[in-house]
Amino acid sequence: MPLLFVALSGVRRMALCAVAVILSACAALPAFGPSSDDIVAAARHEVDAGETVTPFRLVNVSTTTLPTFRHRGGGFPNQFRAQGYLTDHERISVSDVLELRIWETANDGLFAASGQRETVLSFQVSNAGTIEVPYAGRIHVAGLTTAGVRRVLLEKYQGQAIDPEINVRIAETSARTVTILGDLRSSGRADIPANGIKLLALLAQMGGVAHPTWETEITVSRGAHSGRIWMDLLSGHSANNIVILPGDTVQVTHRPRRYAVYGAVARTGNTNLNIDHPSLSDLLAEVGGLNDMQAEPHSVFVFRRAQIAGELPVAYRVDFARADAFLLADQFKLDDSDIVYVATADASEFRKFISTLLSPVVNSANSVQGLGL
């Protein structure tokens, strides 16, 4: 019994000594990131151009200071949005396949025979841009429209066919193609139908995009011009569903939303959120919430870069000690480039040191007590 009493007393003395050392040295313990006071002080004083601190505004979040939700930018040039279908003005190209339908009013005419008044002919445009048509000879058609070819044939058959009516259409063409690349279920070269096609129909023709619409960016390049838009701003907005022309290039890019989270949270680093319009509460829930042993609940910061030239970046501070804090966090919609930092409480390093270094000593004392003292 005396030996156990001496051992217990020694353990308790060691614990008291450890506490004394900790109290004298806790101010020197390192912390991750700036404290809440450091951030507030940096925002409130006027920063000179020669100083190394980037100036920013501090906004304490409340029902009246919540930032308004901003849709992401991007869009197509006006000439893209105003472009109509080219069906009536399509030009014939080399290697195209033309279909000719010829009707005559008489049962026995130049083409009609045995009561069959309609004749269907098919021709492929040669490398020289010509076709060989019965009773009309060689005709140069490359660069003409179907209406132009019809006029030429009517002139050729004047005096030969009996009141002919002629229809010309492009049955196959290699010039009516578009290149579509990137994160689709199928990519490569796609044929544009004769009556034209719009962007959403083209994406559907290729099997659709492979990722959520809010993580998918669409870029259309046409000659020296290009425009880009997020897929979620394309669906349901008819003005953005532009007509795709032959020779266009469509690039589909997957851009997952990654948010940087630092400080006193359960899990720091870059975090993906697969949500249409994520909020601060969504992000904090994804990283495990605030660390109870470290976080300063009054000081959860969201750093947001300036959107307009001349503006200052903003640090929004959310006070999670407020009764409506979770409602505010749920209404606080994140921008793609936001950085979230949860400040460390002043006493958190002391508590962390107690839990990691002193607990073995305390546990030893508890073990001695468990022997029956």
C-alpha positions, 0 to 999 in steps of 0.5 A: 500500500505505501508503494502504491501511495508513493507511485500515485503521489508521484504521478499527480506531482508529474501532472501538476508540473506538466500543467505548470510548464504548459501554462507558461509555454502555451503562448508559444504553441503554433497555430494553423493560419491567422487568428480571427483578430489578425484578420479583422485587424488587417481588414480595418486599417488602411493598407498602403501600397508599399505594404505586403498585405492585400487590402480587402473589405470585411463584411459581417454576415447578417440577414441584411448583408448576405451577398446576392447570388450571382450566376456564373458569367459566359455566353455566346457572341451576338452573331452566334445567337442571331445565326439562323439555319442555312438550309436555303443557302447551302452550297454543294461541295465536291463528293456530295451526293445529289438526288434529282426528282423529275416529274413530267405531265405526260405519260410518255416524255423524256423520262416518263414511260409506261405511266411512270411520270416520276424519275429519281436520279442520284449523282456524286459530285466529282473532284472537278465539281461536276455531275453527268446528267442524262440529256443535259450533259456535264454540269458544274454544280460545286458552289451552287445551291440546290435551287441554282442546279434546278434552274440550270436543269430546267434550262437544259430540258427546255424543249426536251421534257414535257412541262418538267418539274425538278427537285434537287436535294443534297442526300449526302455531304462531307461538308456538313460536319462539325467537330465535337470533342471533350467530356461526352459519351461520344466525340468526334465528327458529327453530321449536321442534318439537311435542315440544320441543328442546334447545340442541344440537339447536337449534344443529344445526338452525341449521347449527351454530356457525361457529367452534371450540367453545372460542372460542364462548360461548352465552348463553340469556336467558329472561325476567329470567334468563340464563346463559352457557356455553362451547360446549366445556363444552356438548358431552358434558355432558348437564346443560348441554344444556338444554331451550329454551322458546318465547320464549327468546333464544339468543346465540352469540358468537365470543370468540377467545383472545388472549394478550399477549406482551411483552419479549424475544421474536421477535414481541410483541403480542396473539396468537391461539391456535386450540388447545383447551387452549393451553400456555406452550410453544404461545404461545412457539412462536407468537411465534417463541420467545425472542430469543437476543440479548435474552432472560434465559432464567432469567426468563420470567414469566406474570402471572395475575390473581386469580380470587377476591376477596381473592387476590393476582395471581400472577407465575409465573416459568419458568426456561428454563435448567432441563433440564426447562424445555420439559416444564414449559412444555408442562404450563403451561396458560394462562388466557384473561387471562394476560400473558407477559413475557420479561425482557431480559438485562443485556447484551442492549442492549450486544449489540444496539447492537454489532449495529446500530451497530458492524457497519457499522464492522466491515464496513468494516474487513473490506472493506479487508482484502478488498482484499488486506491 
